[in-house]
Amino acid sequence: MEDTPPSLPSKIDLAIIGAGPHALTLVTHLLQKRQTMQGKFLVFDPSGKWMSRWNQQFAALEIPHLRSPAVHHPDPNHFGLRKFAENRSTELHVPYDLPGTQLFADFCQDVIQRFALQQRVIPGLVTRIEPLPHLIHPRLRLWLQDGQSIIARRVVLATNSAKIQIPDWVNQIESGYPEDICHSTSVDLRKTALTGEKVLIVGGGLTSGHLAVGAISRGAKVHLMIRRQLQEKLFDAEPGWLGPKYLKAFFAEQDYQKRFDMIVQARNGGSMTPGMGMQLRRQAHSGNLKIDENCQIVKASLVDENWRVECSDGSQHECSRIWLSTGTKFDATSEALLKEVFAAYPIKIVNNLPVLDEHLRVPGCELFLMGGLAALQVGPTARNLSGARMASEKIVPAIVKSSVALSHPISA
């Protein structure tokens, strides 16, 4: 039997937008510290379920395991996933015990049940956050797509949503942005027949590797085009960014432009894991894959029924479809949900990222941000699972300690 979500009350102490790993991490850390919060929060997600988008993206790209080790997950107990996997050790992959996709999904379901969170997600899309600063106790009103609204004392934006990056040459195609050119976020390998096709994949991150392997397994020949050298790294950022080794200097830096530069340098664009690099070399050796490094597309045009791309080195290549694995970018200035809040509570923005207070709040307001938008306060791994934990450790005290709160409790 499906769990019935709660009906929408007129007000709530805490509203969380998004039901992915960041929101789940926050809720478990919050309940571990203050069990009395159990009935005082609601989570809003169009799917009405926890982890729906995450699970869908992993399934669509047929990703076999996570990139981060088994200590990174939504449970406050660092070793919770290892304990859960005691009888499933074959699903922890070398090196560093990377959890298999199904293992991680099952563990998250176990966390949801243990913390009794099945009924906390409201199926609804939040379209607007309206600040109500003129009330005796300032509040935030969330508006849903269906016209309903709810007043919240505090709101956490935990969607970790980013803008997809589309290269200039795509926007210059005269016929517009056609169907057979699409961003990796809208590719679903499970629904794609590719026998005899030639697929051009643009980008050098791990996603482009998964796309290449998936397309080849469906009978395609793949051309992988990377604008610089293919980089191999185990993780998005060095493990030193998960603790004081690098973060101490980061937090000591008061110049936010310099913090931003540190984030960019630490992440250093897209990279493949050594395991994926080995798979791709094997496919290249067997003739299924061509890898072009230091190669940038300047123009694409439709010739008969194929795409012809021209590169900066003068070379030309043909393919039947193009997948853009060109990444995403966090931009607070284009996040529709933040517009009214930033108008009521002006905030400093550095390279499209907001400068939040130490608890990841918009200064003067009870709106908290998690994920990539909180990178200036969390560091280079803000968007990752480890960043979800670090963000939770900053936000939870502001929810459970009245001395840190900016507003009075909502009366019953």
MARVEX-638898 format. One record per residue: residue in three letters; z, y, x of N, C-alpha, C in turn. Coordinates in steps of 0.1 Angstrom, whole numbers, plus 5000, padded with zeros to 4 digits. Atoms other than C-alpha are relative to their C-alpha. Last residue first. Layout:
! MARVEX-638898
ALAZYXZYXZYX...
***
This chain:
! MARVEX-638898
ALA500550115009517052594996499450064987SER499050055009517352895019499449904991ILE500549995014514852925048501149944991PRO500550125007516752975081499550034986HIS498950075007516853315097499549884993SER499949975015514253425122501249924994LEU500349865003513653465160500250044985ALA500949985012515353145170499850154998VAL501349984995516853115205499050034989SER499949894991520553145195498650045006SER500149885007519852925165500050125009LYS498949914996519052635188499950134993VAL498750055003517052355172501250095003ILE499950055014513652515168501549964997ALA500249895009513552725200500149974985PRO498749914999515052435220499950124990VAL498850065007512152215207501250085000ILE500049955014509252445219501349954993LYS499949855001509652425257500350044985GLU498749974994510352045259500250155000SER498950035009507551995234501350045006ALA500049905011505052175256501249984991MET499449884994505951955286500150114990ARG498650024997505451645265500650135005ALA499350015013502151755251501549995001GLY499849865004501051855286500750014986SER498849954993501651495297500350154996LEU498850065006499251385269501350055008ASN499850154998496651625282501249954993ARG500850075011495651975270500249855000ALA499649965013498352155290499449924989THR500150125008497551955322500450034985PRO501450055002496552275341499949874991GLY500750044988499852455335498749924997VAL499750154997502352485307499449965013GLN498550035000502752865302500349865004LEU499449904991499152985310501549985002ALA500150034986497852655295500750105010ALA498749974994499252715260499949985015LEU499749865002495752735244501350055007GLY500749914990494952405260500250144998GLY501450044995497452215239499550105010MET500050114991500352365220498649975004LEU501250064997500952705203500249885010PHE500050064987504052835186498649945002LEU501250094999504053085157500049955014GLU499750144999507553225150498849914999CYS500450075012506653585159500349855002GLY499549935012507953845183499749934987PRO498849924998505853705213500350084987VAL500749875000503353435201501250105000ARG500249925012505653145209499150125002LEU501450025005505252895237499850074986HIS499950115009509052875243498649984993GLU499750124992508753085275500149884990ASP498649994994506853355256500449865006LEU498950035010503053335252501450025007VAL498850004993500253505272501249984990PRO498949915003497153405253501249995009LEU498850085002494053245269501250104997ASN500050065013490653405265501249924997ASN501150105000490453495302500049914988VAL500650014986493853665300498949895000ILE500950114999495053775265499450015014LYS500949994988498053995260499249875001ILE499750094990499353985224499150025012PRO500949994989499454215194500549925013TYR499250014988501654075166499150015013ALA498749965004500154175133501050005012ALA500149865005496554165145501450064997PHE500149914988497353855167499850154995VAL498749994993498653685136499950095012GLU499049925007495653775115501350015007LYS500549865001493153645141501150094993LEU499149914993495053325151499750154997LEU498650005005493653085125500950105007ALA499949935012490053185133501550014995GLU499350095009490253085169500450074987SER501050055010487553295186500749904991THR500649895007489953515206499049954989ALA499149955011492153215215499450114992ASP500249865002489353055235500850054988PHE499049945009489752705249499950155000LYS499349894993486552565264501050054989THR499549915010484752235257500950115008GLY498649965001482752005279500350104989THR499849884993479051985288501450064998SER498650034997478451625278500550125009LEU499449904991475251735262501549975002TRP498649985004473251445249500750095010ILE499249934990469451475250501450004995ARG498949925005466951255232500950055011SER500150005015463551095237501150074993CYS499050095006463251185274499850014985GLU500250025015460851355298501049904995HIS499650145004461551505333499849994984GLN500050015015460251805352500349854996SER500450135005461051915388500050004984GLY501450025003460952275399499649874994ASP500750044987464252275417498549984997SER500149884991465752485388499349965013CYS498849974992464952205364499850115010GLU500449954987462352175336501350045007VAL499149904995463051955306499550045014ARG500249984986460451785285500950105005TRP499549874994461651645252499550005015ASN499050014990459451375235500550145005GLU498750035007457651355202501149995011ASP500250115009454551545213501349974993VAL501450034997455951785239499749874993LEU500450135006459251945227498549985003SER501049985011460552205251499549874995ALA500350135007463552235274499050034989LYS500849995013464152505300499849864994VAL500249865003466452585330499250024987ILE501249985009468052255336499950154997GLN499749925012470352235366498750024992CYS501249985007470351965393500350074987ASN500449864996472851935421498750044992GLU498949914997473051555413499450145004ASP500549894993470351345396501250105002ILE499149894999471451005386499450115008LYS500449924989468950745373501050125000LEU499449874999470250455352499450085012ASN499849955014468950125340500450155000GLY501249935006467250025373500250064986SER500850105008469749755384498950074993HIS500650104991471049975413499149914992ALA501149944993471550265389499349905009GLN501149985010473650045366498850075007ARG500650145003475749925395498850014991ARG500850044988476250285407499349874998LEU501249925000477350385372499149965011GLN500850055011479950105370498650075000MET500550134996481350205404499049944990GLY501049974989481650575394499349875004MET501249975007483450455362498850035010GLY500450125007486050275383498750034992PRO500750094991486350565407499449884993THR499050094993487250785377499249925010MET499950145004484651055369501149925007SER500050114990485051425372500049864994GLY500050145004484451745351500049905012GLY501250055008485352085363500149854997ASN501350014992487852175390498949934993ARG500850095008491052095370498649985006ALA499450135001493352235397499149904992GLN500150084988491052515406500649864999VAL501450034998490652635370499849915013ILE500450105010494352615364498649955003MET499450134995495152805397499649884990ASP500850054989492653075387500649875005PHE501350055006494353115353499249945011ARG499750135006497753145371498749944994LYS499850104989496253415393500449864995GLN501350034995495053605362500049905011TYR500750105008498453565348498649975003ASP501349955003500153745377499249904992GLN499949915012503853645375498650064996GLU501149905000503453345398500150084987ALA499549884992506853165400499050115000PHE499149935009505752925372500550135007PHE500749955012502752815392500850094992ALA500749894995504752785425499250074988LYS499049904996507152555408499350135004LEU499749915011504352375390501050115004TYR501049895001502852225422500550104989LYS500749984988505651995434499050115000PRO499749884992507852065404499150025012GLY498649974996506251805382500250125009LEU499150055011503151695364501450035003TRP499949905011500851915385500949954989GLY499049904996501551695416500250114989PRO498750045006499651415398501150105003GLU499250084991496351595408501449974993ALA499449914990494251715378501049915009ASP500649865002491851535355500550105011PHE499549935012492951195369499350145000LEU499350095009491650925392500450074987LYS498649974999489051155408500749904990GLU499250115005485351105416501550035002GLN498650004994483151405417500749884995LEU499150085008479351375412501449995006GLN499850144996477851655432500849934990ARG499550004987476751965412500149865005ARG500449884993474752045381500650025014ILE498749934997474851685370499750125008MET500349884992471951505353501350095001LEU498849925000472251145341499850125009HIS500249904989468950985331501350094999VAL499349885000469550675309499750085013LYS500049964985467350385300500650145000ALA500649884996468350265265499950005016GLY501450024997468949905253499350135005ARG500850005012472249955235498550005003SER499750135007474349855265499349994987ILE500750114993472550135284500349874993ALA501449995003473650395258499249885006GLY500250045014477250285259498550004997VAL499850155001477350295297499749954986ALA501050074992475750645298500249844998LEU501350005008477950775270498949935007HIS499850095011481150655288498750004991GLY500050144995479950815320500149904989SER501450034997479151145303499849865005THR500750025012482651145289498649965002LEU499850145003484151105324499349964987GLY498750045004482651435334500149854996GLY499550094990479351505353501549954997GLY498649984997477251665326500649905009VAL499849884991473851645309501550015002ILE498649955002472851305295500350115010LEU499549914989469151235291501450054997VAL499049905003468350935270500450085012LYS499649944987465150735273501050114996GLU499949854998464750505243500350045014GLY501349944996463450145242500150155002THR501050094993466350015221498750085004LEU500749944989468650305212499049925008ALA500950114994470250225179499150075010THR501249964994473150465172499249885006LYS501049985010475950415147498650035006ARG500050115009478550265170498950014990LEU500850114995477650505197499949894991ASP499250125003478950805177499149885004VAL500750134997477751125193501049894995SER500650055012479151445177499249875002THR499050015011481651535204499449964987SER499350134999479051455231501049984988HIS498949994991476951765220500849864999CYS498749985006473651695204501150005010ILE499149944989469951725211501350024994ASP500050104988468051475189500550075012GLU499150115001469051675158500149915012PRO500550115008467352005168501049885000TYR499250114994469052325179499749874992GLY498650015004466352585171500749895007SER499850075012462652525173501449994995GLU500649935011462252785199500249944987ILE501150095006464652635223499550064988GLN501349934998466652935239498849914994ASN500149895010470052815226498650075000VAL500150065013469552495245499850104989TRP501450055003468652675277499949934987ASP501049905005471852875275498749944997PRO500749934989474152565278499050104994ILE501450035001476352475248499250085010GLN500949914991480052465254498649954999ILE500950074992482052325225499250095008LYS501449985004484952545214499149915009ALA500749924991488352395217498650024996SER501549985002490852255193499450095010ASN500650024987494252135206498550024999THR501350065002495152105169499349975013ALA500150124991498852165175498749934999LEU501450035000499452515160499749895011VAL500550044987503152515154498549964998VAL501350085000504452715125499749975014ARG500650014987507952855118498849914999ARG499249924991509652985086499450005014ALA499350074989506852855066500850095008ILE499349904991505452975032500849925010ILE498650034997502952735016500650105010SER499449944988499552785001501549965001GLN498550005000497152614978500550075012GLY499549885007493452734975501650005000ASP500050025015491852394982500750124993GLN501449985005491052505018499949994985LEU500850124999494752555025498650024994TRP501050025011496452885032499249875002LEU501250084997499552885054499249994987ARG500550075012502053175049498749925005LEU501450024998504153285079499549924988ARG500550145002507553435075498549995003PRO501550024998509453755085499749854999HIS500150104990513053755071498549975001ILE498749984993513554085052500149895012LEU498950055007509854055045501350025007HIS499349905006507454295062501149954991PRO499049944992506154055088500950104993LEU499349915010504353825064501250075007PRO498649964997501853665087500650094989GLU499749865004498953495070501450045005ILE498549984998497753175088500250154997ARG499549864997494353085073501549995003THR501149914997492052785068500550145005VAL499549875000494552495069498950105005LEU500549914989492652185060500650144999GLY500549865004494551945038499650075013PRO501550004997495851585037499550144995ILE500749965012499651645040498550005003VAL501349944998501251435068499450044986ARG499849864997504951365066498750085001GLN500349925011504751035048500150155002GLN501250045007504250795077499750104988LEU500949885001506750975099498849984991ALA500349985014509650735097499250124997PHE499549875003510550775134499850044985ARG498649994995510250405140500650134997GLN499150085009507150385118501450025004ILE500049945013505250665136500949934990VAL499249874999506250535170500250064986ASP498650054999504950185161500950125000GLN499650045014501650345149501549955000CYS499849885008501450525183500449974986PHE498749954996502050185201500350134992ASP498950085006499250025181501350065003ALA500049975015496850315190501149924993PHE499549875002497850285227500150044985LEU498550004997497349915228500650134997GLN499450075012493949945210501550005002THR500149915012492750205236500749944988GLY501250025008493950005266500150084987PRO500050085012496850165285498649984993LEU500749915010496250275321500049924987ASP499750045014498850085342499450094990TYR499049925007498650285375500249964985PRO498749994994495450135389501050074990VAL499849954987494649905371499150125002HIS501150024990494549845334500450075013LEU499749894991497449775310499149995012GLU500649885006495949565282500550125008THR501449994996496549245302499350134995SER500249944987500249315300498550015004ARG501449965000500349255263499650065013ASN500850125002503649075259498550024999GLU499550124992505649345275499249884998ALA501150084995503349615261500549885008PHE500950055011505949775238499049905005LYS499250105007508349795268499249944989ARG499950124991505649965289500849894993LEU501350075001504950205260500049885008GLY500350065013508550305256498849924999PHE500450144998509150365293499749934987HIS501150014991509150745291499549865001ASN499750104990511350735260498849985009PRO499149944990510551055241500449915011ASP498650045002507550865225500950085010PRO499249925009504251055223501549974999HIS500250045014502550905254501050084991HIS500449895008502250945291499649964986VAL498849925002504250685311499750124991ALA499250045012501450435306501250084998PRO499150124999499150615330500949984988SER498649974995496450865320500949885000ARG500149964986492650785318501450035006LEU499749864997493050595286499850035015HIS498649974997491350255280500150155003PRO499250125000488150095266501550035003ILE499249994988486350405255501049895001GLU499750134995483750305229500850005013LEU500650014986482450665226500449865006ALA501449955000482850665188499449995014ALA500850105006486050455189498550045001PHE499950124991487850685213499049894995GLN500749974988486750985192499949895010GLN501550005003487750825159499250035013ASN500550135001491250735173498549994997TRP499950074986491851085185499449864999ARG501149954992490651235152499949935014SER501350035006492851015130498950045010MET500850044989496051035152498549964996TRP499749984986498351065122498949945008LYS499450114992496851055087500350055014GLY498750055007496051295059500749895008SER500050155002492551325073501149954992PRO501050045010492351705069499949854996ASP501250054993495651745088499049964989PHE501349985008498751935079498849955008VAL501150004991502251825091498750014992LEU501250065005505351905072498950015010PHE501349964994508851985084498949924992LYS500349855000512351995070498750045006GLY500749965012512951635058499650155000GLN500950115006513751485092499350054988MET501349945003515151805108499049914992THR499949935013518651665104498750074997GLN500550095011517751425132500050074987ARG499449955012518051705158499549924988LYS499049904998517351615194500850044988GLN499150064991515451285189501250105003LEU499050095008513951435158501049935009LEU499149925009512451725178501049914993HIS499049934991511151505206500950084992THR499150104995509451275180501150065009VAL499150055010507951565162501049905005LEU499049905004506551735193501049954990THR499049994989504951415206501150114996LEU499150115000503351355172501050005011ALA499149995012501951705170501049895000HIS499149894997500451675205501150024989PRO498950044991499151325199500950115004GLY500450084988497151425168501249985009ALA499250135000498351535134499649915011GLY500650104991497151905134501049885000ILE501450015003498952215120499349905010ILE500750044988502752175121498549984996ALA501450055004504752355094499349985013LEU500950014989508552405100498749944995ASP499449954988511252525076499050005011ILE499550104991509252475044500550065013LYS499749964986508252675014500649895008SER500449864999506552644980500450055014PRO498949915005506652264982499550145002LEU499849884992503352064986501150094994SER500749895007503651714973500350135008PRO499149925009504751454999499150114993PRO499549884993502151215012500850084990THR500349885007502050874995500550125007ASP498849915002502050585019499550134993GLU500049874993499150355012501350084998MET500049885008500050005000500050135009
***
